[in-house]
Amino acid sequence: MLAEDFLDDLCPRVRPLVAHILSCGCGCAALDLFQNRPRTWNETADIAYHLQQPTEEVIQDLNLLADLGVIDRRDSLGMTFYRLTEDKEILQALDQYWTSREVWRARWQETRVALEL
């Protein structure tokens, strides 16, 4: 699957946001974690553990997602916590991203079955 093909299937106003997310090392995996825990404040080390990625790389990607407004960041008692944004427009864009991604995965699976891969 080419990122450009995936982006072409998205609404034009959603494409730039999703393109940034796709360019973010563990951004997609982090968003999947937040999708399953949308209102939970997750500590950086816990996120890195769940993503099985080095904490320093995860911090960079989380900060990028926070700068994009996709996740919220809160510092408390020397620790940093993140959760999925409550911004309705961004949540709608993320819903479109998750739905389109599932459609692409289903297509890929059908292709694999048809080609007996």
C-alpha positions as CSV (number, residue, x, y, z in Angstrom):
1,M,0.0,0.0,0.0
2,L,1.4,3.4,-1.0
3,A,0.8,6.2,1.4
4,E,-0.3,8.4,-1.5
5,D,-2.9,5.9,-2.6
6,F,-4.2,5.8,1.0
7,L,-4.3,9.6,1.3
8,D,-6.1,9.9,-2.1
9,D,-9.1,8.0,-0.6
10,L,-9.4,10.5,2.3
11,C,-11.4,13.7,2.3
12,P,-9.1,16.5,1.0
13,R,-9.2,18.6,4.2
14,V,-8.1,15.5,6.2
15,R,-5.2,14.6,4.0
16,P,-2.6,17.0,5.4
17,L,-3.2,15.9,9.0
18,V,-3.1,12.2,8.2
19,A,0.1,12.8,6.0
20,H,1.8,14.2,9.1
21,I,0.6,11.3,11.2
22,L,1.9,8.8,8.7
23,S,5.3,10.5,8.6
24,C,5.5,10.2,12.4
25,G,7.5,7.1,13.4
26,C,5.2,5.5,15.8
27,G,2.3,8.0,15.4
28,C,-0.1,5.4,13.9
29,A,0.6,2.9,16.7
30,A,0.2,5.6,19.3
31,L,-3.1,6.7,17.9
32,D,-4.3,3.1,18.0
33,L,-3.4,3.0,21.7
34,F,-5.3,6.3,22.3
35,Q,-8.3,5.1,20.3
36,N,-8.7,2.2,22.7
37,R,-8.2,4.6,25.7
38,P,-9.6,8.0,24.5
39,R,-10.1,9.7,27.8
40,T,-7.2,8.1,29.7
41,W,-4.2,10.2,30.5
42,N,-1.2,7.9,29.6
43,E,2.3,8.4,31.0
44,T,5.1,8.5,28.5
45,A,6.9,5.4,29.8
46,D,3.7,3.4,29.6
47,I,3.1,4.5,26.0
48,A,6.6,3.5,25.1
49,Y,6.2,0.1,26.8
50,H,2.9,-0.6,24.9
51,L,4.4,0.5,21.6
52,Q,7.6,-1.5,22.3
53,Q,9.7,1.6,21.2
54,P,12.5,3.5,22.9
55,T,11.1,6.2,25.1
56,E,13.1,9.0,23.5
57,E,11.7,8.2,20.0
58,V,8.2,8.0,21.5
59,I,8.6,11.4,23.2
60,Q,9.5,13.0,19.8
61,D,6.5,11.5,18.1
62,L,4.1,12.3,20.9
63,N,5.3,15.9,20.9
64,L,4.7,16.1,17.1
65,L,1.2,14.6,17.6
66,A,0.6,17.2,20.4
67,D,1.8,20.0,18.1
68,L,-0.7,18.8,15.4
69,G,-3.5,19.0,18.0
70,V,-4.2,15.3,17.7
71,I,-3.4,14.5,21.3
72,D,-3.4,16.6,24.5
73,R,-0.3,16.9,26.8
74,R,-0.3,17.5,30.5
75,D,2.8,17.8,32.8
76,S,2.3,17.0,36.4
77,L,4.7,16.1,39.2
78,G,7.6,15.8,36.9
79,M,5.8,13.4,34.6
80,T,4.2,13.9,31.2
81,F,0.8,12.5,30.3
82,Y,-1.0,12.3,26.9
83,R,-4.5,11.5,25.8
84,L,-6.5,11.8,22.6
85,T,-7.8,15.3,21.9
86,E,-11.4,16.3,22.5
87,D,-11.4,18.6,19.4
88,K,-14.4,17.4,17.4
89,E,-13.0,18.3,14.0
90,I,-9.8,16.4,14.6
91,L,-11.7,13.4,16.1
92,Q,-13.8,13.3,12.9
93,A,-10.6,13.3,10.8
94,L,-9.2,10.5,12.9
95,D,-12.4,8.5,12.5
96,Q,-12.1,8.9,8.8
97,Y,-8.4,7.8,9.0
98,W,-9.3,4.7,11.1
99,T,-12.2,3.7,8.9
100,S,-10.2,4.2,5.7
101,R,-7.3,2.2,7.1
102,E,-9.6,-0.7,7.9
103,V,-11.0,-0.6,4.4
104,W,-7.5,-0.7,3.0
105,R,-6.6,-3.6,5.3
106,A,-9.7,-5.5,4.2
107,R,-8.7,-4.9,0.5
108,W,-5.2,-6.1,1.2
109,Q,-6.4,-9.2,2.9
110,E,-8.8,-10.0,0.0
111,T,-5.9,-9.5,-2.5
112,R,-3.6,-11.8,-0.4
113,V,-6.3,-14.5,-0.4
114,A,-7.0,-14.1,-4.1
115,L,-3.2,-14.4,-4.9
116,E,-2.8,-17.1,-2.3
117,L,0.1,-15.2,-0.6
